[in-house]
Amino acid sequence: MKRTLAFIAAAALMGMLAFSGSAFALPAGCDAPPCGGGGGGGGGGGGNKPPTPEEGAGNNLALPGVLLQSATDIPAYWNIPEYPVLGVHYSLGCEGEEYNPDGSQSYPNISCVDDLMNPTEYYDATTCTDGSLTVTEPPCYGQQVSRIFWQKVAENDWWADEDGISDEESASRSVAYVDWGDALEAVSWTERSQIRVETQPYSSTIDMFDPTSVACYTATENAETDCKVGFQMWHVSGQGTNEQWGVRADDSNVSYNYDSPFEIIHTEAARLNIAKMEPGDAECPGQGGGDEEGEVVILQSEPPVGELGAWTGSEWGNACTWRDAPYSIELSVGGKYVYGYNWPMKTVALEPCGPEWVRTGWWRLTFYAPDVNFDDSLAPTHAPPPSPAEVRALPRDSNYIETTLNDYVAPVSELYAPVVDSSNNLTYIDICVIPKPGGKPDK
């Protein structure tokens, strides 16, 4: 969305002000929220830089989790400043869908900022919805705005329901959904890429739960235990390393939260296996243009599944295993637990497997853990449907959300489809790596 600013005051004067009558401006030297300074004190770090987890301002949990190596339960809570400040603790946004500049990433809301990727001003409600003389194209023109309380601000403190089950007789969980990162499913990476690998296995306290047909509390006889509280997260700005998200709230600073049986499984025993499936190069699949504008046609090229041997418990037979190691779990700025690994493709060396093994071609990425049960081969390979969120004070007591999800369409893998392999108790995704642009495959 194009946003053109027409400043009333001279540029030099605006640069000296932290606040204007219509917006909060980032102080000089601050590249992304949150930043220090601003009336009321904030959660900023030194030198107008975002605070680090060591300063007590890491990410808060927004999507419920279940910890297999912990016996501690944490009930959902919501603690934010009594008098929060725009541009220090929160910004504004409205319902809608917004995209990054190249259209490759969509966000679940519209943010009240002057530049979605690198904001310098956080608009107040009037500027964002009306604009008057200061903004010619208000992001949320004519709409109602909500507050978005930022991650990485020490005074913003919330946590979704989190279960610790290590004291149970069988401290394991079965997978109801498993989500591999969109970047793996939609792109053929090159042999020089830094590939981000992400996996999220979800369990469910209610078998076969479908939020499009029934509310959580009506699908179980024990809603207090089975319906976990999570928070609705909205995008503030940025992408990747400067990305910022926060919890949606109303003008009274009450959060939008929801009831759901879905929890991300957190285990310290997870491992990631990365193996080249066959020697030599391959013809990788890709997207081809259809007859209609915007149509995507998938060019088929199947992975060489038949070439692989059996899973031994730590590797695939006949494959060249490049990595089999612990798969670390992180708490993302989006408020979710995620297993993540940065795969430096250009440093991959396959010489120990023989001279015929090259980096380009088909690879298999495998997630497995002894306490994560992949016992349903038909488990969907995407995130669960979102549960409807409403403004609700916490603790919720018996105030359950009664609405169901409308207009949900399950995502479809664009190029590479993950697999749940129940016979081997794991999940994997096969991807094809292409040569570097304009070159032959490296060995």
Buried (B, 14 or more C-beta within 10 A) or exposed (E): EEBEBEEEEEEEEBEEEBBBEBBBBBBEEBBBBBBBBBEEBBBBBEEBBBBEEEBEBBBBBBBBBBBBEBEEEBBBBBEBBEEBBBBBBBBBBBBBEBEBEEEEBEBBBBBBBBBBBEBBBBBBBBBBBBBEEBBEEBBBEEBEBBBBBBBBBBBBBBBBBBBBBEEEEEBBBBBBBBBBBBBBBEBBBBBBBEBBBBBBBBBBBBEEBEBEEBBBBEBBEEBEEBBBBBBBBBBBBBBEEBBBBBBBBEEEBBBBBBBBBBBBBBBBBBBBBBBBBBBEBBEBBBBEEEEEEEEEEEEEBEBBEEBBEEBEEEBBEBBBBBBBEEBEBEBBBBBBBBBBBEBEBEEBEBEEBEEEBBBBBBBBBBBBBEBBBBEBEEBBBBBBBBBBBBBBEBEBEEEBBEEBBEEEEEEEBBBBEBBBBBEBBBBBBBBBBBBBEEEEBBE
